[in-house]
Amino acid sequence: MSPSTEYGAPYHGLVKRSVMIAGHSTSISLEPLFWQALEQAASKRALPLNALIARIDAERVKAADMPNLASALRLWLLFTLSNGRNIFKLNGNGARPK
């Protein structure tokens, strides 16, 4: 079954939003599906959306190969929704082990 028939079409363009991180305004462009997932994750943790994004950003800047913020948000959601399991059997650099 395709995603468009099972859940409604998830293929939408980017939506840009401004958020405050450490007292600075920054804009982030994500697909609506990711914004919805972030809002649900923030609600589940009883956090404002900006606070959750700031936490993810704080983790992101500690990474050896720091991704951009939008990528970090998508990766965090994927990791969180998979309950921390390496569901794709990837090694640390994102490639499948040989």
VOPA-983123 format. One record per atom (N, C-alpha, C, CB): residue in one letter; atom name; z, x, y. Coordinates in pm, 1 decimal, always signed. Glycine has a CB too. Example, Ala and Ser with C-alpha at 12.3 -4.5 7.8 and 13.67 -1.06 7.14 Angstrom:
<atoms>
{atom "A", "N", {+780.0, +1319.0, -569.0}} {atom "A", "CA", {+780.0, +1230.0, -450.0}} {atom "A", "C", {+780.0, +1320.0, -330.0}} {atom "A", "CB", {+904.6, +1130.8, -447.3}} {atom "S", "N", {+708.0, +1285.0, -225.0}} {atom "S", "CA", {+714.0, +1367.0, -106.0}} {atom "S", "C", {+787.0, +1290.0, +3.0}} {atom "S", "CB", {+572.5, +1408.4, -59.8}} 
</atoms>
This chain:
<atoms>
{atom "M", "N", {+0.0, +85.3, -117.7}} {atom "M", "CA", {+0.0, +0.0, +0.0}} {atom "M", "C", {+0.0, +89.6, +123.6}} {atom "M", "CB", {+122.9, -96.9, +0.0}} {atom "S", "N", {-81.6, +59.2, +219.8}} {atom "S", "CA", {-90.0, +141.6, +340.3}} {atom "S", "C", {+22.5, +106.5, +436.2}} {atom "S", "CB", {-226.2, +123.7, +409.1}} {atom "P", "N", {+62.9, +203.7, +520.7}} {atom "P", "CA", {+168.9, +176.0, +617.0}} {atom "P", "C", {+134.4, +61.7, +710.6}} {atom "P", "CB", {+198.8, +299.2, +697.3}} {atom "S", "N", {+5.9, +46.4, +743.3}} {atom "S", "CA", {-30.6, -58.1, +838.8}} {atom "S", "C", {-11.7, -198.1, +782.2}} {atom "S", "CB", {-173.9, -40.2, +882.4}} {atom "T", "N", {-20.7, -214.7, +650.2}} {atom "T", "CA", {-0.6, -347.4, +592.9}} {atom "T", "C", {+144.5, -370.5, +552.9}} {atom "T", "CB", {-91.0, -366.7, +472.6}} {atom "E", "N", {+216.2, -263.2, +523.1}} {atom "E", "CA", {+354.3, -279.3, +478.0}} {atom "E", "C", {+452.8, -295.4, +593.5}} {atom "E", "CB", {+394.6, -161.0, +393.6}} {atom "Y", "N", {+436.7, -217.5, +699.8}} {atom "Y", "CA", {+536.0, -216.2, +808.1}} {atom "Y", "C", {+479.3, -254.8, +944.1}} {atom "Y", "CB", {+597.7, -80.1, +818.0}} {atom "G", "N", {+356.3, -288.0, +952.4}} {atom "G", "CA", {+291.9, -304.2, +1081.6}} {atom "G", "C", {+232.3, -168.8, +1118.5}} {atom "G", "CB", {+392.9, -355.6, +1191.5}} {atom "A", "N", {+128.8, -169.4, +1196.9}} {atom "A", "CA", {+57.7, -45.0, +1227.7}} {atom "A", "C", {+147.0, +53.2, +1303.1}} {atom "A", "CB", {-67.8, -74.8, +1309.7}} {atom "P", "N", {+176.5, +170.8, +1243.7}} {atom "P", "CA", {+262.1, +268.9, +1310.1}} {atom "P", "C", {+183.3, +362.9, +1400.9}} {atom "P", "CB", {+337.8, +349.7, +1206.7}} {atom "Y", "N", {+53.7, +340.1, +1413.8}} {atom "Y", "CA", {-32.3, +434.4, +1484.5}} {atom "Y", "C", {-47.1, +394.5, +1630.5}} {atom "Y", "CB", {-169.8, +442.6, +1417.6}} {atom "H", "N", {+39.3, +447.5, +1712.3}} {atom "H", "CA", {+38.1, +419.7, +1855.6}} {atom "H", "C", {+43.7, +551.6, +1929.2}} {atom "H", "CB", {+156.5, +327.4, +1897.2}} {atom "G", "N", {-7.4, +550.5, +2050.3}} {atom "G", "CA", {-4.7, +669.8, +2133.6}} {atom "G", "C", {+136.3, +705.6, +2177.1}} {atom "G", "CB", {-92.2, +650.5, +2254.9}} {atom "L", "N", {+145.3, +820.8, +2240.3}} {atom "L", "CA", {+273.7, +871.6, +2286.2}} {atom "L", "C", {+329.3, +787.6, +2400.1}} {atom "L", "CB", {+260.4, +1016.3, +2330.0}} {atom "V", "N", {+461.8, +778.5, +2403.1}} {atom "V", "CA", {+533.7, +713.3, +2511.8}} {atom "V", "C", {+622.7, +820.0, +2574.8}} {atom "V", "CB", {+617.9, +588.6, +2461.0}} {atom "K", "N", {+607.0, +838.3, +2704.8}} {atom "K", "CA", {+685.5, +940.1, +2775.7}} {atom "K", "C", {+809.0, +875.7, +2836.6}} {atom "K", "CB", {+600.5, +1009.7, +2885.9}} {atom "R", "N", {+923.7, +938.5, +2813.5}} {atom "R", "CA", {+1049.6, +892.1, +2872.4}} {atom "R", "C", {+1119.9, +1010.2, +2937.3}} {atom "R", "CB", {+1141.2, +825.4, +2765.0}} {atom "S", "N", {+1196.1, +981.5, +3041.0}} {atom "S", "CA", {+1279.0, +1083.7, +3103.7}} {atom "S", "C", {+1419.6, +1072.7, +3049.0}} {atom "S", "CB", {+1278.5, +1070.0, +3258.0}} {atom "V", "N", {+1478.3, +1186.9, +3015.3}} {atom "V", "CA", {+1616.1, +1191.0, +2966.6}} {atom "V", "C", {+1691.0, +1301.1, +3041.0}} {atom "V", "CB", {+1620.7, +1214.9, +2812.2}} {atom "M", "N", {+1822.7, +1287.2, +3045.4}} {atom "M", "CA", {+1907.8, +1388.7, +3108.2}} {atom "M", "C", {+1969.1, +1474.5, +2998.5}} {atom "M", "CB", {+2019.2, +1323.2, +3196.8}} {atom "I", "N", {+1949.7, +1604.5, +3008.5}} {atom "I", "CA", {+2009.1, +1700.4, +2915.5}} {atom "I", "C", {+2078.3, +1806.7, +2998.5}} {atom "I", "CB", {+1901.6, +1763.7, +2819.6}} {atom "A", "N", {+2208.3, +1819.8, +2980.1}} {atom "A", "CA", {+2288.6, +1918.3, +3053.9}} {atom "A", "C", {+2266.5, +1905.3, +3204.7}} {atom "A", "CB", {+2254.2, +2061.3, +3007.7}} {atom "G", "N", {+2260.1, +1781.9, +3251.9}} {atom "G", "CA", {+2247.0, +1757.7, +3395.2}} {atom "G", "C", {+2107.3, +1774.7, +3451.1}} {atom "G", "CB", {+2337.1, +1847.2, +3467.4}} {atom "H", "N", {+2009.5, +1800.6, +3365.7}} {atom "H", "CA", {+1871.5, +1818.7, +3409.9}} {atom "H", "C", {+1783.1, +1710.5, +3348.6}} {atom "H", "CB", {+1819.4, +1959.7, +3371.8}} {atom "S", "N", {+1695.5, +1656.3, +3430.4}} {atom "S", "CA", {+1602.4, +1555.2, +3381.9}} {atom "S", "C", {+1482.7, +1625.0, +3317.7}} {atom "S", "CB", {+1556.8, +1461.1, +3497.4}} {atom "T", "N", {+1444.6, +1576.8, +3201.9}} {atom "T", "CA", {+1326.4, +1627.8, +3134.0}} {atom "T", "C", {+1252.0, +1509.9, +3073.2}} {atom "T", "CB", {+1364.2, +1732.9, +3024.9}} {atom "S", "N", {+1122.2, +1523.8, +3059.7}} {atom "S", "CA", {+1046.7, +1415.1, +2998.7}} {atom "S", "C", {+1005.0, +1456.2, +2857.7}} {atom "S", "CB", {+922.5, +1378.2, +3084.7}} {atom "I", "N", {+1006.6, +1357.8, +2769.6}} {atom "I", "CA", {+973.6, +1377.9, +2628.9}} {atom "I", "C", {+869.9, +1273.0, +2591.1}} {atom "I", "CB", {+1101.3, +1368.3, +2537.1}} {atom "S", "N", {+766.0, +1316.5, +2522.6}} {atom "S", "CA", {+663.0, +1225.3, +2474.7}} {atom "S", "C", {+672.2, +1214.4, +2323.2}} {atom "S", "CB", {+522.1, +1272.8, +2518.0}} {atom "L", "N", {+695.6, +1092.9, +2275.3}} {atom "L", "CA", {+703.5, +1065.0, +2132.0}} {atom "L", "C", {+632.3, +933.1, +2103.2}} {atom "L", "CB", {+851.8, +1059.7, +2083.9}} {atom "E", "N", {+592.5, +915.6, +1979.8}} {atom "E", "CA", {+537.5, +788.9, +1936.3}} {atom "E", "C", {+649.1, +683.7, +1935.3}} {atom "E", "CB", {+472.0, +802.5, +1796.1}} {atom "P", "N", {+614.6, +555.7, +1958.7}} {atom "P", "CA", {+716.6, +450.7, +1962.9}} {atom "P", "C", {+805.5, +446.1, +1837.8}} {atom "P", "CB", {+649.8, +317.0, +1981.4}} {atom "L", "N", {+747.3, +472.2, +1722.2}} {atom "L", "CA", {+825.1, +471.2, +1598.0}} {atom "L", "C", {+940.1, +572.1, +1602.8}} {atom "L", "CB", {+734.0, +501.5, +1478.5}} {atom "F", "N", {+915.1, +690.0, +1660.1}} {atom "F", "CA", {+1020.0, +791.6, +1671.7}} {atom "F", "C", {+1124.5, +752.4, +1775.3}} {atom "F", "CB", {+959.1, +926.7, +1708.2}} {atom "W", "N", {+1081.6, +690.2, +1885.8}} {atom "W", "CA", {+1180.9, +642.6, +1983.2}} {atom "W", "C", {+1272.7, +538.6, +1918.7}} {atom "W", "CB", {+1110.8, +582.4, +2108.1}} {atom "Q", "N", {+1213.8, +447.9, +1841.9}} {atom "Q", "CA", {+1295.3, +345.2, +1775.6}} {atom "Q", "C", {+1393.5, +408.3, +1677.4}} {atom "Q", "CB", {+1205.3, +243.9, +1702.3}} {atom "A", "N", {+1347.3, +506.5, +1601.0}} {atom "A", "CA", {+1434.8, +572.7, +1503.8}} {atom "A", "C", {+1547.0, +648.1, +1574.8}} {atom "A", "CB", {+1353.8, +669.4, +1415.1}} {atom "L", "N", {+1516.3, +712.9, +1686.6}} {atom "L", "CA", {+1620.8, +782.9, +1763.0}} {atom "L", "C", {+1722.6, +684.6, +1819.8}} {atom "L", "CB", {+1558.3, +865.0, +1877.1}} {atom "E", "N", {+1675.2, +572.4, +1871.0}} {atom "E", "CA", {+1767.0, +470.9, +1924.1}} {atom "E", "C", {+1859.2, +418.2, +1814.3}} {atom "E", "CB", {+1688.2, +354.5, +1987.3}} {atom "Q", "N", {+1805.5, +395.7, +1695.6}} {atom "Q", "CA", {+1888.1, +349.1, +1583.4}} {atom "Q", "C", {+1989.2, +456.0, +1542.3}} {atom "Q", "CB", {+1799.3, +311.1, +1463.2}} {atom "A", "N", {+1945.5, +582.3, +1539.0}} {atom "A", "CA", {+2036.7, +691.3, +1501.8}} {atom "A", "C", {+2149.0, +705.0, +1604.7}} {atom "A", "CB", {+1959.4, +824.9, +1489.1}} {atom "A", "N", {+2115.4, +691.8, +1732.8}} {atom "A", "CA", {+2217.3, +700.0, +1836.9}} {atom "A", "C", {+2316.0, +584.6, +1824.7}} {atom "A", "CB", {+2152.4, +700.0, +1976.0}} {atom "S", "N", {+2263.9, +465.2, +1802.5}} {atom "S", "CA", {+2349.6, +347.7, +1787.5}} {atom "S", "C", {+2442.4, +362.5, +1667.9}} {atom "S", "CB", {+2265.0, +221.3, +1772.7}} {atom "K", "N", {+2388.9, +411.3, +1557.6}} {atom "K", "CA", {+2468.3, +430.8, +1435.9}} {atom "K", "C", {+2584.2, +528.3, +1459.0}} {atom "K", "CB", {+2379.1, +481.9, +1322.2}} {atom "R", "N", {+2562.6, +623.9, +1549.9}} {atom "R", "CA", {+2664.7, +724.8, +1580.3}} {atom "R", "C", {+2747.9, +687.7, +1703.2}} {atom "R", "CB", {+2599.0, +860.6, +1602.1}} {atom "A", "N", {+2725.3, +567.8, +1756.9}} {atom "A", "CA", {+2794.6, +518.9, +1876.6}} {atom "A", "C", {+2777.8, +616.2, +1993.1}} {atom "A", "CB", {+2944.1, +497.2, +1847.1}} {atom "L", "N", {+2654.3, +664.9, +2011.2}} {atom "L", "CA", {+2621.8, +757.9, +2119.2}} {atom "L", "C", {+2512.4, +699.4, +2206.1}} {atom "L", "CB", {+2578.5, +894.8, +2063.2}} {atom "P", "N", {+2514.9, +731.9, +2334.9}} {atom "P", "CA", {+2396.9, +701.1, +2415.2}} {atom "P", "C", {+2279.6, +785.9, +2366.2}} {atom "P", "CB", {+2424.3, +726.4, +2566.8}} {atom "L", "N", {+2158.8, +737.4, +2384.5}} {atom "L", "CA", {+2040.7, +811.1, +2340.2}} {atom "L", "C", {+2036.3, +951.5, +2400.5}} {atom "L", "CB", {+1913.9, +734.5, +2377.2}} {atom "N", "N", {+2066.9, +963.3, +2529.5}} {atom "N", "CA", {+2066.3, +1095.3, +2594.3}} {atom "N", "C", {+2163.1, +1191.8, +2526.2}} {atom "N", "CB", {+2102.4, +1081.7, +2742.8}} {atom "A", "N", {+2278.2, +1142.3, +2484.3}} {atom "A", "CA", {+2377.4, +1228.5, +2419.5}} {atom "A", "C", {+2327.7, +1278.4, +2284.6}} {atom "A", "CB", {+2509.6, +1153.7, +2401.8}} {atom "L", "N", {+2263.5, +1190.8, +2207.8}} {atom "L", "CA", {+2208.7, +1234.3, +2079.7}} {atom "L", "C", {+2099.7, +1338.8, +2101.3}} {atom "L", "CB", {+2153.0, +1114.4, +2001.1}} {atom "I", "N", {+2010.6, +1313.5, +2196.7}} {atom "I", "CA", {+1903.9, +1409.9, +2224.6}} {atom "I", "C", {+1962.6, +1542.6, +2270.7}} {atom "I", "CB", {+1807.3, +1354.6, +2330.9}} {atom "A", "N", {+2067.8, +1539.0, +2350.4}} {atom "A", "CA", {+2132.5, +1662.7, +2395.7}} {atom "A", "C", {+2192.1, +1739.5, +2277.5}} {atom "A", "CB", {+2242.5, +1631.3, +2499.2}} {atom "R", "N", {+2250.3, +1670.3, +2181.3}} {atom "R", "CA", {+2304.6, +1736.9, +2062.0}} {atom "R", "C", {+2194.1, +1804.0, +1981.1}} {atom "R", "CB", {+2379.9, +1636.1, +1974.0}} {atom "I", "N", {+2084.5, +1731.5, +1963.4}} {atom "I", "CA", {+1972.4, +1787.6, +1888.2}} {atom "I", "C", {+1916.0, +1908.0, +1962.9}} {atom "I", "CB", {+1862.0, +1680.7, +1865.3}} {atom "D", "N", {+1906.5, +1897.5, +2094.8}} {atom "D", "CA", {+1857.4, +2008.7, +2175.7}} {atom "D", "C", {+1947.6, +2131.1, +2163.2}} {atom "D", "CB", {+1846.6, +1966.7, +2321.9}} {atom "A", "N", {+2078.2, +2109.4, +2160.1}} {atom "A", "CA", {+2172.7, +2221.3, +2145.6}} {atom "A", "C", {+2153.1, +2291.8, +2011.1}} {atom "A", "CB", {+2318.6, +2171.0, +2158.3}} {atom "E", "N", {+2124.1, +2215.6, +1906.6}} {atom "E", "CA", {+2094.6, +2276.3, +1776.1}} {atom "E", "C", {+1961.4, +2350.1, +1779.9}} {atom "E", "CB", {+2092.3, +2168.9, +1665.7}} {atom "R", "N", {+1863.4, +2290.8, +1846.6}} {atom "R", "CA", {+1728.3, +2346.5, +1854.7}} {atom "R", "C", {+1727.6, +2484.7, +1918.7}} {atom "R", "CB", {+1637.7, +2252.9, +1933.5}} {atom "V", "N", {+1802.0, +2502.3, +2025.9}} {atom "V", "CA", {+1797.4, +2630.4, +2098.0}} {atom "V", "C", {+1861.9, +2743.6, +2018.8}} {atom "V", "CB", {+1866.5, +2617.0, +2233.0}} {atom "K", "N", {+1934.9, +2711.4, +1913.9}} {atom "K", "CA", {+1994.6, +2814.1, +1828.2}} {atom "K", "C", {+1898.9, +2861.7, +1719.0}} {atom "K", "CB", {+2121.8, +2760.8, +1764.7}} {atom "A", "N", {+1786.8, +2792.6, +1702.6}} {atom "A", "CA", {+1693.0, +2825.2, +1595.8}} {atom "A", "C", {+1622.7, +2957.2, +1623.9}} {atom "A", "CB", {+1590.1, +2713.3, +1578.8}} {atom "A", "N", {+1597.7, +3033.3, +1518.3}} {atom "A", "CA", {+1528.6, +3161.4, +1531.8}} {atom "A", "C", {+1386.2, +3140.7, +1582.4}} {atom "A", "CB", {+1526.9, +3236.3, +1397.6}} {atom "D", "N", {+1318.6, +3038.5, +1535.3}} {atom "D", "CA", {+1183.0, +3005.9, +1578.0}} {atom "D", "C", {+1189.3, +2868.5, +1642.8}} {atom "D", "CB", {+1080.9, +3008.8, +1457.6}} {atom "M", "N", {+1233.3, +2863.5, +1768.2}} {atom "M", "CA", {+1266.4, +2739.5, +1836.1}} {atom "M", "C", {+1143.0, +2651.9, +1859.6}} {atom "M", "CB", {+1334.3, +2769.8, +1968.1}} {atom "P", "N", {+1143.3, +2530.2, +1803.9}} {atom "P", "CA", {+1032.1, +2437.8, +1828.8}} {atom "P", "C", {+1047.3, +2372.9, +1966.3}} {atom "P", "CB", {+1025.3, +2329.0, +1718.2}} {atom "N", "N", {+941.5, +2308.5, +2013.5}} {atom "N", "CA", {+956.5, +2232.7, +2137.7}} {atom "N", "C", {+1047.0, +2112.8, +2109.4}} {atom "N", "CB", {+816.7, +2186.6, +2194.1}} {atom "L", "N", {+1096.5, +2050.9, +2214.8}} {atom "L", "CA", {+1196.4, +1945.3, +2197.3}} {atom "L", "C", {+1141.7, +1825.4, +2121.6}} {atom "L", "CB", {+1248.4, +1900.5, +2331.9}} {atom "A", "N", {+1020.8, +1781.9, +2152.3}} {atom "A", "CA", {+964.7, +1666.1, +2081.5}} {atom "A", "C", {+952.9, +1695.0, +1932.2}} {atom "A", "CB", {+826.6, +1628.7, +2139.3}} {atom "S", "N", {+907.6, +1814.0, +1896.8}} {atom "S", "CA", {+898.3, +1851.3, +1755.2}} {atom "S", "C", {+1036.2, +1855.2, +1691.6}} {atom "S", "CB", {+828.9, +1987.6, +1739.3}} {atom "A", "N", {+1133.8, +1909.9, +1763.6}} {atom "A", "CA", {+1270.2, +1917.1, +1710.9}} {atom "A", "C", {+1325.5, +1777.4, +1683.6}} {atom "A", "CB", {+1361.8, +1992.0, +1809.1}} {atom "L", "N", {+1296.0, +1681.9, +1771.2}} {atom "L", "CA", {+1343.5, +1544.8, +1750.4}} {atom "L", "C", {+1279.7, +1483.9, +1625.6}} {atom "L", "CB", {+1312.6, +1457.6, +1873.7}} {atom "R", "N", {+1151.1, +1504.9, +1608.4}} {atom "R", "CA", {+1083.8, +1452.2, +1489.3}} {atom "R", "C", {+1139.5, +1516.9, +1361.8}} {atom "R", "CB", {+931.4, +1476.1, +1498.9}} {atom "L", "N", {+1157.6, +1648.9, +1366.1}} {atom "L", "CA", {+1210.7, +1720.2, +1249.7}} {atom "L", "C", {+1352.7, +1674.6, +1217.4}} {atom "L", "CB", {+1208.4, +1871.9, +1274.2}} {atom "W", "N", {+1435.4, +1656.5, +1319.3}} {atom "W", "CA", {+1573.2, +1610.8, +1298.7}} {atom "W", "C", {+1572.3, +1473.5, +1232.3}} {atom "W", "CB", {+1650.7, +1605.7, +1433.5}} {atom "L", "N", {+1485.5, +1385.1, +1280.0}} {atom "L", "CA", {+1477.4, +1252.1, +1219.5}} {atom "L", "C", {+1433.7, +1259.7, +1074.2}} {atom "L", "CB", {+1381.1, +1163.8, +1297.9}} {atom "L", "N", {+1333.2, +1339.7, +1045.8}} {atom "L", "CA", {+1287.2, +1353.6, +907.7}} {atom "L", "C", {+1399.2, +1406.6, +819.2}} {atom "L", "CB", {+1165.0, +1446.6, +900.3}} {atom "F", "N", {+1468.4, +1510.3, +865.6}} {atom "F", "CA", {+1579.0, +1568.5, +790.1}} {atom "F", "C", {+1691.0, +1466.7, +771.1}} {atom "F", "CB", {+1632.5, +1693.6, +861.1}} {atom "T", "N", {+1724.6, +1395.5, +876.5}} {atom "T", "CA", {+1832.7, +1296.3, +870.8}} {atom "T", "C", {+1797.3, +1180.7, +777.9}} {atom "T", "CB", {+1863.3, +1242.7, +1011.2}} {atom "L", "N", {+1674.7, +1131.0, +789.3}} {atom "L", "CA", {+1633.8, +1018.6, +705.6}} {atom "L", "C", {+1620.2, +1056.8, +559.2}} {atom "L", "CB", {+1503.5, +962.3, +755.4}} {atom "S", "N", {+1601.8, +1186.1, +532.7}} {atom "S", "CA", {+1594.6, +1231.5, +393.3}} {atom "S", "C", {+1733.5, +1270.2, +341.6}} {atom "S", "CB", {+1497.5, +1351.3, +380.4}} {atom "N", "N", {+1837.1, +1242.3, +421.5}} {atom "N", "CA", {+1975.6, +1274.8, +386.5}} {atom "N", "C", {+1995.3, +1423.6, +360.8}} {atom "N", "CB", {+2018.1, +1196.1, +264.1}} {atom "G", "N", {+1922.3, +1506.0, +434.8}} {atom "G", "CA", {+1939.2, +1650.4, +424.3}} {atom "G", "C", {+1876.0, +1712.4, +301.3}} {atom "G", "CB", {+2082.7, +1683.0, +425.5}} {atom "R", "N", {+1804.8, +1631.9, +222.9}} {atom "R", "CA", {+1738.5, +1686.0, +103.6}} {atom "R", "C", {+1604.9, +1745.1, +143.5}} {atom "R", "CB", {+1719.4, +1576.3, -5.1}} {atom "N", "N", {+1567.7, +1851.3, +76.1}} {atom "N", "CA", {+1437.7, +1913.6, +100.0}} {atom "N", "C", {+1334.1, +1835.0, +20.6}} {atom "N", "CB", {+1437.7, +2066.2, +59.5}} {atom "I", "N", {+1298.7, +1716.4, +70.3}} {atom "I", "CA", {+1216.1, +1623.1, -6.2}} {atom "I", "C", {+1074.1, +1672.5, -28.2}} {atom "I", "CB", {+1211.9, +1490.6, +63.1}} {atom "F", "N", {+1030.7, +1768.6, +50.1}} {atom "F", "CA", {+894.6, +1819.4, +34.8}} {atom "F", "C", {+891.7, +1954.1, -35.2}} {atom "F", "CB", {+827.6, +1830.7, +169.8}} {atom "K", "N", {+1007.3, +2002.1, -78.9}} {atom "K", "CA", {+1018.2, +2130.2, -149.6}} {atom "K", "C", {+955.6, +2243.9, -69.0}} {atom "K", "CB", {+951.1, +2120.7, -287.4}} {atom "L", "N", {+990.8, +2249.2, +60.2}} {atom "L", "CA", {+938.6, +2353.2, +148.2}} {atom "L", "C", {+1038.8, +2466.7, +159.6}} {atom "L", "CB", {+906.3, +2296.0, +287.3}} {atom "N", "N", {+987.5, +2586.8, +183.6}} {atom "N", "CA", {+1078.7, +2697.6, +211.2}} {atom "N", "C", {+1112.2, +2696.0, +359.4}} {atom "N", "CB", {+1016.5, +2834.9, +169.2}} {atom "G", "N", {+1187.1, +2791.8, +406.9}} {atom "G", "CA", {+1236.7, +2790.2, +545.1}} {atom "G", "C", {+1129.6, +2791.1, +651.4}} {atom "G", "CB", {+1324.5, +2905.7, +566.8}} {atom "N", "N", {+1007.8, +2840.6, +621.6}} {atom "N", "CA", {+904.8, +2844.4, +725.8}} {atom "N", "C", {+809.6, +2726.3, +716.9}} {atom "N", "CB", {+826.3, +2973.6, +716.9}} {atom "G", "N", {+842.4, +2625.5, +638.8}} {atom "G", "CA", {+763.2, +2504.8, +631.0}} {atom "G", "C", {+651.7, +2508.6, +528.4}} {atom "G", "CB", {+706.2, +2476.6, +762.2}} {atom "A", "N", {+638.6, +2620.3, +456.2}} {atom "A", "CA", {+533.8, +2629.6, +355.1}} {atom "A", "C", {+591.2, +2601.0, +218.0}} {atom "A", "CB", {+467.5, +2767.9, +357.5}} {atom "R", "N", {+507.1, +2553.0, +130.6}} {atom "R", "CA", {+550.8, +2532.3, -7.9}} {atom "R", "C", {+567.8, +2666.8, -73.7}} {atom "R", "CB", {+450.1, +2444.9, -87.3}} {atom "P", "N", {+677.3, +2685.5, -151.9}} {atom "P", "CA", {+692.6, +2811.9, -224.1}} {atom "P", "C", {+582.9, +2827.8, -327.8}} {atom "P", "CB", {+830.2, +2819.7, -291.2}} {atom "K", "N", {+547.2, +2952.6, -353.5}} {atom "K", "CA", {+441.2, +2980.5, -451.8}} {atom "K", "C", {+495.5, +2980.1, -591.2}} {atom "K", "CB", {+374.6, +3113.7, -423.8}} 
</atoms>
